């Protein structure tokens, strides 16, 4: 399908230009919080596979964009009805990047998104570690809610990374409150993030005064609409990563301790 990407992209641009004086063609965008092809501890190469399935009765035209990668590259493909297109190591093979992490914007022409599946896994030589699914939220653009990341650990057995993505046109500030019990913050960190930027940070870097612990939660608030958060908890012995999707709660003052 990617062999048709250039032709499809040209046709899509022609369609957009032809309708410049009219309404823009309707599209649906879904954000995969993070995809990547990069190196990590223990000589592990982390990759992400992505699948797009068209459950509709007509051909789907879909673009994939890495908004925080250099030059914000995009590819366009078409998917026949009932078919699935697979992108193994989507960042490394499809986009040709090395050591890049970014959200992935999947934009479908029409009123319904294609179905998206993403999995992250580690590779060391010929050894492939167990893939873990990345949760997909089809309801993007929630206006600055309080989001809770749960089940976080940093110890000899586990390490946790936090992802903060700002896909807006202006800078955003994330306020993160580390909690052992709901509503009781033991440390607070405020991180400014530039437009179209992803920070993938260890939990120890965010809260350097906390040396170790299990079953933490982080409450996250941001100043912008187009912001996304996630966590990844990695078991050091097995090199498997569990993606943590945030729970959404009513906004509150997370900075109070």
Buried (B, 14 or more C-beta within 10 A) or exposed (E): BEEEBEEBBEBBEEEEEEEEEEEEEEBBBBBBBBBBBBEBEEEBBBBBBBBBBBBBEEEBBBBBBBBBBEEEBBBBBBBEEEBBBEBEBBBBEBBEBEEBBBBBBBBBBBEEBBBBBBBBBBBEEEEEBEBBEBEBBEEBEEEBBBBBBBBBBBEEEBBBBBBBBBBBEEEBBBBBBBBEEEEEBBBBBEBEBEBBBBBBBEBBEBBEEBEEBEEBBBBBBBBBBBBBBBBBBBBEEEBBBBBBBBEEEEEEEBBEE
